[in-house]
Each structure stands twice: as C-alpha cells, then as structure tokens.
Amino acid sequence: MRNTTTSEVQLVGDETTLNIARAALFAALVGAFAYVSFPFPGTPVPVTLQVLGVFLAGILLGPVWGGAALVLYLAAGAIGAPVFSGGTAGVAILLGGEPTFGYLWSYPIAAALIGLVVHGGLEVRDPSAVGLPRLVGAMVAGTAVIYALGTVGFVFVTGVGVVEALLATVAPFVVPEILKMAAAVAVVRSDAIRAG
C-alpha cells in the first residue's frame, strides 16, 4: 500500500482557488455597493451601485465565475449578512418580502449573460481587448434581464399593473444605468486592469 502524504493530494487546483477568491471578492463588492443607496421619488426601489458590481463581475470574471459571484452574494444575504440594499438581509427578502426581490434574483443571470457576451463563450479572455460595442451591448443585455425580473418581482409584491410597474422600476433608472455602464467601461479600460 502506498503511503500518501497530504502534500501530494491537491483537492482544488490553484486556478479554481483563485476563481473562488475572486468570486468572493466580487460578492463582497456588490454587498458594499448596496450601501450606496439613494431613494428615488415615486418608487420604493432605490438607486444603488449594485448593478455596477454585476457589470464588473460578468466582464472581469466571465460567465461562470461572474454568475457564481452573484450566487454567493445572494447566499450571503440569505443567511443574514447585511448585503442587500440599505444593509438589509434575510431569506424572506429573496422570497418576495421586498419589492426589489426580482432585481436580486436577476443578478446572477445578468452577470452570466454579460460574461457570455463579452467573452464570446465560457472561456475568459482579456476584457480590455474587447471592443466597446460588445462591452456596451453585453451590459445592455444584462440590464434588460435586471429590468425584466425586477419588474416582474415588483408586480408580484405590489400587485400594480405592468405599466405602473415599468414607470417605477425602469424609467427612473435608465440614466443611472448609463452612468454605471460608463464607469464599468472606464474600469475595464484602466491601466490597472490591463496590467493585472
């Protein structure tokens, strides 16, 4: 029988360990962005920076790990970490306890979609080399997912009609999302990202 020492057994590869760490970092980043929250007149849905974190997770981590980062974010909030909008937490929010729950569920899907469009598949490539139309198109597609699920969740919780829901969940956020897209492009194009 061969004597195997623990140094010979590698349960998780270095690349997987690094990707898990990156996913955890982006989950924490989205949680931190949830604290940058501003009320918007006429809607109970606040403006936050969470969507910027979703954009960056998809662009920088790709579809698999970008989506995983946002699943980890939701799991952290579900077990009580105060990472949802305004520092809230709890599984009840994810089960329809707040009008914003549809947005939360959209985040992993949006991040995965953004990563898929930016990287052209599951393999991650250098996002700073991706053309601007592709970057923006990916974020627009991700935003459409966020708006769609956010609106459905809002209708489910509040019982309002679709038109009223769209006025509360989409119209006020178009300009802030454009600004977040511009910020994401600036981050991706920055020297620090290209050097890293």
Secondary structure, DSSP 8 states (H G I E B T S, - for coil): -----GGG--SS-HHHHHHHHHHHHHHHHHHHHTTSEEEETTEEEEEESHHHHHHHHHHHHHHHHHHHHHHHHHHHHHTT-S-BGGGB--HHIIIIISTTHHHHHHHHHHHHHHHHHHHTSSS---GGGS-HHHHHHHHHHHHHHHHHHHHHHHHHHH---HHHHHHHHTGGGHHHHHHHHHHHHHHHHSHHHHH-
